[in-house]
Amino acid sequence: MRTVVAVADAGQFQEAAADLSITQQAVSKRIAALEKELGVRLFTRTARGARLTIDGQAFLPHARDLLQAEERAAASVRPGRRALRVDVIGRQLAPAGLLRGFHGAHPAIDLDVVTLFDADAAIAAVRSGTIDASFRALTVPARQLPQGIETARVLDEPIPRVRRRQRGHTRPARRAPDLDARHR
């Protein structure tokens, strides 16, 4: 694909070869192999260079799209160039809401939200740089975490208590919260 785009942009096999840092013969062989595979001619060779055929004109935008997709794919895993990769256990839980708020406040920062189900895997992923942060409750004291890993409390999420109701006990009447009391 890169060779097709280079020849189309340069209009000459020799100039495309120089741009790609390969020989003109290598460019010719790559184009010939692709044309054979596709069963169509992509270029008309002339004394002045190379021009796209009708099939070549139809093929070129797709070749450009593939090169752009390749670059996006590579950038998605390059440290320093990829999206901020964050582990969140549940997409409906409070930490996910924090990330939605962050993204709303900083839309230019790309976020890649992943879910790792095991705390040890999350710690290892942060340590290796595979992910940048993990939002989860830890049962390990901070002093027992691997060197280079630190924790910060960012949210205390209320956890509902679940218990079995005993026979004969009735549920106490619920009182409506006094919303005005919060704003006094």
N, C-alpha and C positions, 0 to 999 in steps of 0.2 A: 504494500500500500504506500509506504513511504517513498518508494522508487517511482511509482506512478505519479504521485503528487509532485515530486521533485522534477520529473521530466515535463509534466504539464506546466509547472510554474516557470521553469527555465526555458522551455521551448527547444532545448537541445540536449542530447544524450551526454555530450562532453561536459557541459556546464552542470548538469544534474550529477554527474559522476564526481565532479570537483566538490559540489555542495555536500554530497554524501560521503566523501573521502574514500571512494572506491574507484575502480577503473571503468572506462567507458564500456569495455567488454562485459564487465559484471552487470552494469546497468542493462545492456542489451539482452543478456541472458535472463535476467530477472523478468524483464518485460515480456520476452518471448515465452518464457515458461508460464507466466500468468495468462497471456493471450491463448496459449495452447490449452491450459486448464479451463478457461472460460469458453473457448471455441469462437472467439471474436477478436478482431483487431482493435486495439485501443488507440493506436497512433498510426498516422501516415508519415512515413519517413520521407523527407525531402532533402534537397541539397542544402537548404538553409536550416534544417533542424527537424523537429517533430511537431506535428499538429494532432490534436485529438480528433478521432473519428466521431461519428454520431454515437456509437456505442461507448467510446471513451468519454464523451461529454455526459452521457447518462451515468457512467460508472464513477466519475471523479467526485461528485458530492458525497457519495457513500464512502469512498476511500478517505476523504477528509473527515467525515464523521467518525470513522473507525479510528483514525489517528487521534482525534480529540478524545474519544472514549478511552483509548489506551493511556493517554496522558492523565486523564482524570483518575483512572484506575491506579496508576502508579503513584499519583499524588496522594491518593487516599491512604496509602500505607507509608509514605515517606515521613519520618520524624521531622517535626518543624513545619511541614507543609500540609499535613493531613488535618482533618477535622479534629476538634477536641473530642476525644473518645472517653465516654463516661459509662460506668456500670451502675445500673439502677435495678433493684430487684423487681419491683412491680410498677407498671406504667400508670396505675391508678393510685399509687400511694403518695404520701406527702413529698418525698424526695423528687419524684417525677414532676410534681407541681413546681418545686423550686427550679428545676431545669427549664420548665416551660417559661417561668418568669424570667430566668436568666436570658433565654433565647429571645424573649420579647424585648428585653432591655438592650440586648446586644445582637441584633439580627445579622450583622456582618460576620459573626463568629459561627462557623459551621459546627454543628454538634452531631456526633455519631453515638447514639445511645445503644448500649448492648446490655444483655442480661446474663450474668454469670451466677449460677445457682449455688456455688460453694464459696465460702469466705476465703478458704485457703487458695482457691484458684484466682479469686479477685486480688488477693495480696500478691500472689506470684505475678499476675498480669501487670499490676502497678509497678512492681519491682523491675520487671523486664522492659517496661515502657510500652507494652502492648495496649494498655489503657492508661489514661491520665489520672483518673480518680474513680473512686467507688463510694457510693452512698449505701451504707448498710450498718446494721448494729453488729458490733464485734463482741464476742464473748472472751476474747483474749485481752489481758491487760496490755496497755500501750508499751510497757517496759519489756514485754515478751515478743513484740513485733520485730521482724528482721531489720537490720541496720539500714537506714536510708528511707524507711517508711515511717510516716508520722500520721497522727490522727488529729482531727479537730471536730468538736461537737458543733454541728450546724443546725440541728433540729431535734427537738424533743417531741416525739409524736405520741399522742395519747393512745394507749392500748386498752381496748375494752376488756372487762373481766367477764369470763364465761364460767357459769357454775350451774349445777343442777339445783332446781327448786325443790325444797323439802315438802313432803306432803303436809297438808293442813296449814301451811303458811301462805298467806295471801301477799300479793305484791303491793307494796305501799303505793299510795296515789302519787302520781307524778305532778310536780308543780311546774307550771310554765315558767321558763326563765324570764327574769325581769330585764328586758333588753335596754330599758331606759337607764338602769342602774349602771350599765357599762359606760354611759356617756355623760355621767354627772361630774 
